[in-house]
C-alpha cells in the first residue's frame, strides 16, 4: 500500500503537465500567503487605532515596525530550517530515497524547536538593549518592549510551523500547508480587534493575537503531517549530525540570507528614516512642519507591510513552483524544471505589472487605511509609489532565487537571495539619504530591486543552460 501511495505521488509530480502542476500546487500557497500577509498587516491596521490621540497611534505603529526586525529574524531561522530540510527531502523523494527524507523532516523540525527556545529565552533577557538597538525612542520604547516580549515567547512555535509548512509544500501537500496557515490567520484576525479595541490591551493585544495565530498554525500543521502520504514526525528519526546539518545549511542558507538581510535592512531603514525624518520638512495645509522620527518610521512601516502583502501572491506562486523544481530535478527531469521557470517568470511579471499600477494610482487611499497622521501618510504614499514602480521586476528576481535554491545550488542561490535586501539595499540606504534626504529613504528599495535584477537573472540562466532538453 505504501509503495502504491508513493508511486501515485511520484506520477503526479513528474507526469502532470508543468503549467497545470504549478497552478495546482500554487493556488493553495497563494491563498495562504495572501491570508498570512493580511493578518500580518492586521496588526498595523488595529494598532493604528489604539487611542484617540494620533501621536499615541503613530508611536504604536512605529513600535510594531521596529519589532518587525525581530520577527524577520525569527522567520529567517524558521525558513532556514524549513527550506533546508524541505528542499532535501523533496529531492530524496524524487530519487526514491524515503529513509533520508523521513529523517530530514524530523531533524529540521527538532532544530527549529531548539533554536526557537534559545531565541525566546535570550531575547527576553536582553529585551531593553535590543529595543534600544532597534531604534526605539522615548515615545516608542514601552510599546516596543511590550510587543517584543510576547513575540519572542512565540518564537519556538513560529519557527516550527514555518518548518512544517515548507516540508508539506515540498512533498506536494500544499493544501495541508494552506489549511494550517489559514487557521492561524483566522485566529489572529479575530483576536486583534477583540484584544486591542475591546479589552484595550494596545500593542500587547496585537502581540498575543500574533502568537496565538502562530500556535494555532503549529498545531494544525503538525496534525497535517499525520495525514495521507505526508511524512510523519518522529523523535526516533531525529539525527542532528554533520550530514543533515550540511544539507540544511546548503538548502536553507539562501532563505537565511534573504530573511536575515531583510531584518538588517529593516533595522537600517528604520534608523535612517528616524534620523532623516527628525529633520525633514514637509508642507501640510500650506504650513511647513518637521516630519518627525516616529512619523517617518510609521510611514515607511506601513508602505513596507503593504508592499509585502501585495507581493505575497508572487511568493505563493513561486512556492508552488519549488516542489515541482526540486522533485523533478531529483528525478533527472530538467526539461520540466526549465519549462516551469519560464512559465512562472512570464505570468508573475504580467500579474505584478497590474498590481503595481493599482498600488501607484491608489496609494493615498490605501495608506490612509493604516495611518491618520498626515506626515506619516505623506511618507507612506511616496514610498509605496516608488516600490510599485519596481514591483514588476520581482517576478524574475524571486523565481530565479527559488529555482537555484530548489536544485541545491546553495552558493548562487545565496547570492541572489542576498542581492535585494543586502548587496544592493544596504549600500543604497546608507548613501541615498545623505544626498536626497527622506526621498532617498523612500526610493531605496526600488533602486535595490533594479540592481538585483542584473544579479539574479544571469545566475539563473547560467544553470538553466546546463539542462539537457
N, C-alpha and C positions, 0 to 999 in steps of 0.2 A: 504493500500500500504506500509506504513512504517513498519508494523509488518512483512509483507512478505519479505521485504528487510532485516530486522534484522534477520529473520529466515534463509534466504539464506546465510548470512554471518556466522551465528552460525553453520549451517550444514557444510560449507566449513572448518571452524576451528576445528570442533570436529569429523568429519567423514572422511575427506580426509586421506589416508594413511600417516603416520607421515613422512617417508623419502621424499615422494613427496611434502607434505605440506611445509616442511622446505626448500627444494630446490626451490619451487615456490616463497616463501617469501624471501629467501636469495639471489637469483640471482640479484634482483634489489638493495638490500642493499650492496652486494659485489661490484657491478658496481659503485654505488655511493660512497662507501668508497674508492675504488681504485682511482676514479677520484678526490675525495677530497684530498687524500694523494698526488696525483701527483701535484695538484695545490698548496698544502702546500709546496711541495718540489720545485715548480717552483720559489718561492721567493728566495730560496737559490741558485738555478741554475743561475738566471739572476743577482742577487745581486753580485755574484762572478765575474761578467763581467762589473761592473760599471766604471772601469777605466783600463787604460793600465798599471798602476802601481800595481804590485802584492801585495804590502804592503797595499794599499788602499782597494783592493778587499778582502784581509784577514780581515781587520778591519770591513768592511761592513758585511761580512759573520758572523763574530763573534757577531756583534751587533744584527743581526737577531736571532742568537742563544740565546742571552741574553734576548731579548724581548719575546722569546717563553715561558718563565716562566709566564709572564703576560697573554699571550694568553691561556696558560694552565689553569690559574685561572678562566678566563672568561668562557672557555669551561666547567670547573668543575661546576660552578654555573649553566650554561645552562643545562648541563646533570643532575644536581641535580633536577632542576625543571622539566625537560623533562622526566627523568626516574621515578621520584617520582610520577608525575601525570599520566604518561603513564602506569606504572605497575598497578596502582589502577584502572584506567578507564577500562583497559583490563579485570581485574578480575571482575569488575562490569558488563561489557558486557557479560562475560561468565556466570555470575549469573543472568543475565536478568534485572539488575538494571540500566536502561538507564538514569534516572534522575540524580543520583550521578555521572555517567560517564560524562554527559554533563557539570555539574557544576565543576567537577575536571579539565576538559580540559581548560575551560575559566580561572579558578583560577590559574592554573600552568602557563598559558600564561601571565596573568597580573603580577604575581610575578616576572617573568623573565624580563619584561619590566621595572618594578620599580627598581629592583636590577641593571639592566644594566645602567640606567640613573645615579644611585649613583656611580657606577664604573667610568663612563665617567667623571663626574664632579670632584670627589675626586682624581682620578688618574692624571688628567691633572694639578690640583693644585699642587700636590706633585711630578711632573714628574722627577725633578732633584734628590731629595733624593732617589726616587725609583730606578733610573738608577744607582746611586752610590751603593745602597744596592745590586743590581743585579750583581755587579762586573765590571761595565764599567770602562775602563781605559781612560787616556787622549786621546788615539788614537781612542777609540770606543765611547766616551761619546756623541758627537754630533749626530753620526749616530743612536745611541741607543735612544736618546730623540726624534729625528725626526720620527723614525719608531713607537715608543711607543705612541706618541701623537695621531697619526692617528688611530692606532689600538684601543686605548681607546675610541675615538669618535664613533667607530663602535660597542662598547660593547652591547648597547640595541638590535641592530639588530642581532648580533651574538648569544646572549643568547636566544632571542625569536625564532630564526629559529631552534636552537637545540631543543627547546621545541616542536614546531610544527612537526618537523621531527620525533621525537621519538613518539609523540602521534599518528601520522599517521601509523607508523610501528606497534605500539601495537594494533591498530584497524584492522591490516591485510592489510592496504593500502600501501604496500611497494613501489608500482610503483609510486604513487604520491610523496612519500618521495624521491625516486631516481630522478625523474624529477626535483624537486626543487633544490637538491644539485648539479645536473649536470649543470643546468642553471647558478648557481653561479660559478661553476668551470670553465666553458667556459668563462664567463666574466673575471675572474681572469687571466686565461692563455692568453687571448687576450690582456688585458691591461698591463700585466707585461712587455713584450718586448717593447711595444709601449711607456710606460711611462719611463722605465729605459733606454732603448737603443736609442730610437728616440728623446724623449723630455729631456733626460739626467736628470731625477729627482732623480736618485740614490735610496737610501732606502725609500725616501718619495713616490716614484713611486710604490715601492713594497707594501707599506702600503696602499696607495689609491686603488691599484688593489685588495688587500685582502678585504678591507672594501666594495668596490663596489660589489665584488662577494658575500659577506655576505648579503648585502642589496637586491641583485637580488634573492638570495635563499629565503630570508624572504618573499618577495612579491609573488613569485611563490608558495611557500608552503602555504601562507595564502589563496591564491586563491584556492589551492587544498582542503582546509578544507570545501569549499562550494560545492564540487563535490560529486555526488553519495551518498553513505550511511555514508560518513565521518561526524564526529561531527562538527557542525558549532560553531565558536567562537561567544560569545555574552557577552557584558558587564553586562547584566542582570543576567547572570549565575555566575558572579564572587562573590565568598564568601570566603574571606580571614579570616577564623575562625579557632578555635582550632582543629576541626576535620580534615579539609583538610590540614592544616599545618602539623599536626602529620603524616598523610598518606604520604605527600610529603617527609617529613624527613625520615620516615621508608623505603620508596621505593627509595628515592634519595640519602640517606646518603652514601651507598656504592659507588655511582658514584662520590659524592663529595670527599670522602676519596681517591678514586682511582685517579681522575684527580687532586685534590688538592695536594696530596702527589707527584704526577708526577711533579707538579710545584715546590714543595720544593726540590725534588730530582734533578731536572734540575738545580735549583739555586745552590745547594751544589756541583753538578757535575761541573758546570762552574767555581765556585770559586776554587774548588780543582784542576781542570785542569789548571786554570790560575796560581795558586800558585806553583804547581809542575812543570808545563811547563816552568815557568820563569827560572828554574834552571836545568831542564833536558837537557841532551846532546844526540844528535843522530849523526850518521855518514852519510854524504851526499857527494857522489862523492869522497869518501876517506878522507874527511875532517870533523872533529868533529865540531859541532856547537850547540848552545843552541836552543831549540825548540822555546821558547818564549811564553808568556801568550796568545797572540792573536791567534797564530798558534795552540796551544793546544785546545783552546776553539773552534776554527773553525773546527778542525778535528773531535772533539767529536760531534759537532753540525751536521756536515754532516753525520756521522755514525748513529746518533740518528734519523735524519729525514729519512734516507734511510731505517733503520730497521722499522720505523713506517709505511713507505709506504709498505714494504714487509708484515708486519703483518696486514695491513688494510683488506685484504681478510678474514682473520680469524675473525676480528671484525664484518665484514659484514655477515659472515656465522653464527656467534653467534647471531647477531641481527635478523636473520631470525628465529632462534630458540626461542627467547624471547617471541614473541606474542603467539607462539604455547604453550609454557610453561605456561605463566600466564593465558591465556584464558582457557586452558584445566584444569589447577589446580583450577580455579574458578568454572568450571563446574563439578568438582569432578572426572575427568578422569586422575587419577595419573599414570595409566599404560602408557598413551601416553607421559606424562612428562618424565618418566624414559626411554622409548624407544627413545625419541628424544635426551636425554642426551648421551646415548651410541652411537647413530649414529653420533652425532656431534664430540665427542671426538675421535672416531676411524678415521673418514675421515679427520678431521682437522690435526691430527698428521701426517698422511701419506702425506698430502699436504705440511706441514711445513718442513718435512724431505727433500723433493725435493727442496724447496725454500732455505733452509739452505745450502744445498750442492752447489747450484748455487752461492749464495752470498759469500760463503767461497772461492770457486775456482776463481771467477772473481772479487774479492774485489778490486784489484788495478785499473782495468779498470773502474769499477763502480764509485769509489771515485774520480778518475781523471776527471770525468764529472763535478764535483762540486767545485773542488779546484785545482789550478795550482801551489800553493805554496808547496814546497817539504816537509817541516817539518809538515805542516798540513796534507798533503797526507799520510805521514808515520803513524801519529797518527790515522787518519780516517780508514786506511786499517786494522791496528791491532785491533781497537775497533770493526769494522764491523765483523771481523772474530771471535772474542770472542762471540759476540752477536749471530752470525749464529750457533754456536755450541749449544747454549741453546734454540734456536728458537723452535725446535720441542716440547719442554715442555709447550709452551704457550697454546697449544690447551686444555689440561686438566685444566690448571690454569684458563683461561678465561671462558671456558664453565661452570666450577664449580661455578665461581663467578656469572655468568649471571643466572644460574639456581636458586641459592639461592636468588638472588635479585628479580627475577621474581615471585617467590612464596611467597614473603613477609617476608622472614627470614632476616630481616634487620641487626641483630647483627652478625650473621655468615657471611652474605654477606659483611659486613663492614670489618670484619677481613680478609677475602680472598682478598678483594679489596685493603686493606692496606698492604698486605704482600709484593707484588712485588716492589712497589715504596716507602714503608715506613718501615715496621717492619724489612725487610731483607736488603733493599738497604741502608738506612741511616746509620746504624752502619758500614756497609761494606765500604761505600765511605769515612767515617771518619777514618777507620782503615787501609785498604789495601794500600792506597798510602803512608802511613807512613813507610811501610816496603818494598813496591815494586815500589815506585815512580810512573812514568807515566803509567807503566804497570798495577799497581793497579787500576788506574782510568779507564783504557781501559777494564778491566775484571770485574769490579764491577757488572754491570748489569747481566752478565751471571751467576755469583755466586749467585746473588739475585734470579734469576729465578729457580735455582736448589733448593734453600731452600724454595721458595714459593710453589713448587710442594708438599712438605710434610706438608704444612699447608692447602692448598686449597682442595686437593682431599679427605682427611679424613673428612673434614667438609661437603663436598658434599655427601659422602657416608652415613654419619650419618642421613641425611634427606631422601635419597633415600630408606634406609632400612625401613622407616616408611610407605612407599607407599604400598597399597594393590594391588596386581596383579589380 
